[in-house]
């Protein structure tokens, strides 16, 4: 468990993974050298990692889907590990409420049949499949605002992700990821806090050009800079996937209400409601969250399942249920 200052630094990095130690120190009212020392220690330990990844909808011309795969209990881990290794899967987990895996997958519509009935059907232990489109995102892990900093502090650390989400709803311009920008994304992969000097040297462009390109990629929703960590690091070890049933006409209002909660790490619209990934301190808090969600105007019912095991987060594959050691290269 981190102390209060480490938790605050971690929350700041969730908000803006590229924020300078000076900016974070000013927001937290701490000395820069203290924040830098603590922050670098967190990054070196691997408890927090700053990764950059291109929006799969831009890179691969794919659409986002929620995939559920039921399997025999003995086969669930093997199926989840198979899913986690796929580049088109952004995250994958095993559920406790049913013998199944759930994953966010990006696949072109014309390749759905291949994924389901050729690739997945051949995986040992699979006995059921369900794929449904994610129609709109209300929150992603980039926009998670855990109850560690106040709203003014989060706002001071950077622009809210809502602008990027609006851009995604307009479908990002795939031309934005041209050869030069693709090279920039490649340098940033796994090194989301690379300096402008390092990025400039890596792509052979001036720092001003790199800074301009980077800002455009992030603001357009074509590039995600994400802090990868276990919510337990911040004191929220209980993670759950919640399914809120609501009528289509109230879905966006429900989604906005859900996105505003500090417990919401990820939320998206499905055909018949809103899906939510939440992280809380314990089971009593989960009960309180279910009551809060049930009271939102337009919500007809709330179903949930705890995550039994995490196999992938934000394109980072887990090893034995934990984040792998930091790649020092």
Secondary structure, 3 states (H helix, E strand, C coil): CCCHHHHHHHHHHHHCCCCCHHHHHHHHCCCHHHHHHHHHHHHHHCCCEEEEEECHHHHCCCEEEEEEEEECHHHHHHHHHHHHCCCCEEEEEEECCCCEEEEEEEECHHHHHHHHHHHHHHCCCEEEEEEEECCEEEECHHHCCCCCCCHHHHHHHCCCCHHHHHHHHCCCCHHHCCHHHHHHHHHHCCCCCCCHHHHHHHHCCCHHHHHHHHHHHHHHCCEEEEEECCHHHHCCCEEEEEEEEECHHHHHHHHHHHHCCCCEEEEEEECCEEEEEEEECCHHHHHHHHHHHHCCCCEEEEEEEEEEEEEEECCEEEECCEECCCCCC
